[in-house]
Amino acid sequence: PDVPANLVIGLAGSQLSGRGEAGTTVQVRDAAGTVLATGTVGPDGTFAVTLSPAVNDGSTLQVTLTDAAGNVSQPGSVASPD
């Protein structure tokens, strides 16, 4: 899959949204590589995942997409609000 695009953290750090290949699995990781959230890209190519607890410490999150064949995209990154 292509790198996830249009990554935005909203709702005071509690939601991450973006665009990617429809049907792929979204994984959000922190700087240490810990998985914070997972989700699925919808048929329209958009996704929104809940970050719990909210990430609002100014850290950078890495977002990858994995397709049905197990191929993983290059990570996209987005900075959380501080």
N, C-alpha and C positions, 0 to 999 in steps of 0.2 A: 504493500500500500504506500501511497504518497505520505509525506510528512503531514501531520494534522495542521490545519490552518485556522486563522481567525480565532486564536485562543484568547479567551477573556475570562478573568476571574471577577465575579460579581457577588452581589448580596453580602457585602462585608466579608468576603473570603470564604463563603460557604457553598459557592457553586462555580463550576468551571464549564464553559461552553466552547464550542468550536465546530469545525467542519472536517469531514473525512470521507473515506470510501464507505458507502452504505453497507451495513451488515458486519463491519469489522468491530472487534472488541477494543475498547478504550482502556488504557491503564495510565493512572496518574501516580507518579512517584516523587518523593521529596529528594533533597540533595544526597541523603544517605542511601537512596535506592529502595526505601520502604514504600510499598504500595499503599496509597492513601484512599484511592477510589477506583472503581471499575464501572464500565457501562458499555453500551452498544450504540453505534452510529445508526441513526434511523434511515428509512428509505429515502428521505429528502436530503441526506448527506449531512445532517446536523446532529449534534449530541449535546447533552447537558448532564453532568454528574454532580452529586452532592458531596461536598468535602466536610466530613465530620470527624474531629472538630474542625472548625473554620481555620483556614490558613491565612493569617494576616500579619505575618512577621517580616515581610519584605523578602522572603526567601524565593528561590527559583524552583519551579516545578517542571518536571519532564513528563511529556505526554507521548505515548506510543500507540499505534494501531496494529492489531494482529488480525490477519484474514483467516478464513476457514482452513487454508492449507498450512497455517502456522508461520507464515512469513510476517516478520515484524518490521514496521517502518523505522526510519531514522527518527530520533526523538525531536519533538517540537518543545520549545521551552517558553514559559510565561512567568513573569514575576508577580508574586502575590502583593496585595496592598500592605502598607505598613502604617 
